[in-house]
Each structure stands twice: as C-alpha cells, then as structure tokens.
Amino acid sequence: MALNKNHSEGGGVIVNNSENVLMTYDHVEITFSDLEPMPEAFKGTKKGSVFLTPYRVIFVSKGKDAMQSFVMPFYLLKDCEIKQPVFGANYIKGTVKAEAGGG
C-alpha cells in the first residue's frame, strides 16, 4: 500500500506507463479499522473515487483530506470478501499489508 503517491492536483489519478485504468467508480467510501495506533490520515470515513488497473486499486479522495490517495496492489490484499447485504450498499472487506517504503 502507498499513501498520497498517485493523485494529481486536479483530482485525477497518476498511473505508470505500463498500465491503464480498466474501471472507475465514483461516490465510493473507504474506512480503516484494526490499526494500532490509528494515524490521523486513516481516521474516519473517506469519500472519493476508485480506479481499477490490472495491478492495483487506487482510491483518490474528494476534497482536501490528509489522505489524498491510497494505493492497494493486488499482491498485498488478503482475506477479501464481497458483501451484498439486503438492506444496504455492497462492499468489499479485506486486509491490506503495508509495503516497505510505501509512504
């Protein structure tokens, strides 16, 4: 995972030359739990957009938040579950391992 490495000032996403964006989802919320201690950038619910590439998931927040972008490479995602509750929004739940030098 990497924090604040893949966003542009205009609210877009920065990807490598070797990859492309496959899908984009707007109006996405992301929350973090089970972090001890919880850094300020990870507190609360973040709203923004998600960009899916062949190698990673990139979240870009909307507005001026301490977390402007959050990158989750697929090889660092573990125990992912897709939840589809009857009375609520669909969501994905899982664990992201920190990458050395990820920010």
C-alpha positions as CSV (number, residue, x, y, z in Angstrom):
1,M,0.0,0.0,0.0
2,A,1.1,3.6,-0.6
3,L,-0.3,6.8,0.8
4,N,-0.5,10.0,-1.2
5,K,1.6,8.8,-4.1
6,N,-0.8,8.6,-7.1
7,H,-3.1,11.6,-7.2
8,S,-2.9,14.8,-9.3
9,E,-3.8,18.3,-8.1
10,G,-7.0,18.3,-10.3
11,G,-8.4,15.2,-8.5
12,G,-7.3,12.7,-11.1
13,V,-5.1,9.6,-10.8
14,I,-1.5,9.0,-11.9
15,V,-0.7,5.6,-13.3
16,N,2.5,4.1,-14.7
17,N,3.1,4.0,-18.5
18,S,2.8,0.2,-18.4
19,E,-0.7,0.2,-17.0
20,N,-4.1,1.6,-17.9
21,V,-7.4,2.3,-16.0
22,L,-9.9,-0.6,-16.5
23,M,-12.8,0.8,-14.5
24,T,-13.6,3.9,-12.4
25,Y,-16.2,4.2,-9.7
26,D,-17.3,7.5,-8.2
27,H,-19.1,8.1,-4.8
28,V,-17.0,5.4,-3.0
29,E,-16.4,5.4,0.7
30,I,-13.4,3.8,2.4
31,T,-12.9,3.2,6.1
32,F,-10.0,1.7,8.1
33,S,-10.1,-0.4,11.3
34,D,-7.8,-2.5,13.3
35,L,-4.9,-0.1,13.1
36,E,-2.9,0.5,16.4
37,P,-2.1,3.3,16.7
38,M,-4.5,4.9,14.2
39,P,-2.7,7.6,12.1
40,E,-4.6,10.8,11.5
41,A,-4.8,10.2,7.7
42,F,-6.7,6.9,8.3
43,K,-9.3,8.2,10.8
44,G,-12.9,8.4,9.7
45,T,-14.7,7.6,6.5
46,K,-13.1,8.9,3.3
47,K,-15.2,9.7,0.2
48,G,-13.9,9.7,-3.3
49,S,-13.3,7.6,-6.4
50,V,-11.7,4.2,-7.1
51,F,-9.6,3.4,-10.1
52,L,-9.0,-0.2,-11.1
53,T,-5.9,-1.1,-13.1
54,P,-4.6,-4.6,-13.9
55,Y,-2.2,-4.4,-11.0
56,R,-3.8,-2.4,-8.2
57,V,-6.8,-0.5,-6.8
58,I,-6.3,3.3,-6.4
59,F,-8.5,5.4,-4.1
60,V,-8.5,9.2,-4.7
61,S,-10.3,11.2,-2.0
62,K,-12.6,14.1,-2.8
63,G,-11.8,17.4,-1.2
64,K,-8.8,18.4,1.0
65,D,-8.1,15.5,3.3
66,A,-4.9,14.2,4.9
67,M,-5.4,11.2,2.6
68,Q,-5.4,12.3,-1.0
69,S,-4.7,8.9,-2.5
70,F,-4.4,5.3,-1.3
71,V,-2.9,2.5,-3.4
72,M,-3.6,-1.2,-2.8
73,P,-1.6,-3.6,-5.1
74,F,-3.4,-6.9,-5.6
75,Y,-0.5,-8.9,-4.2
76,L,-0.9,-7.1,-0.8
77,L,-4.6,-7.7,-0.5
78,K,-5.6,-10.6,1.8
79,D,-8.8,-12.2,3.0
80,C,-11.1,-10.2,0.7
81,E,-14.8,-10.8,1.0
82,I,-17.5,-9.3,-1.2
83,K,-20.6,-8.5,0.9
84,Q,-24.1,-7.9,-0.6
85,P,-26.5,-7.1,2.2
86,V,-30.2,-7.0,1.5
87,F,-30.7,-3.6,3.2
88,G,-27.5,-1.7,2.5
89,A,-24.8,-0.9,0.0
90,N,-22.5,-3.6,-1.4
91,Y,-18.9,-3.6,-0.1
92,I,-15.6,-5.3,-0.1
93,K,-13.9,-6.1,3.1
94,G,-10.3,-7.3,3.4
95,T,-6.8,-6.7,4.7
96,V,-4.0,-4.6,3.1
97,K,-0.4,-5.3,4.1
98,A,1.9,-2.3,4.3
99,E,4.6,-2.1,1.6
100,A,8.1,-1.1,2.6
101,G,8.7,2.5,1.6
102,G,5.0,2.9,0.6
103,G,4.6,6.3,2.3
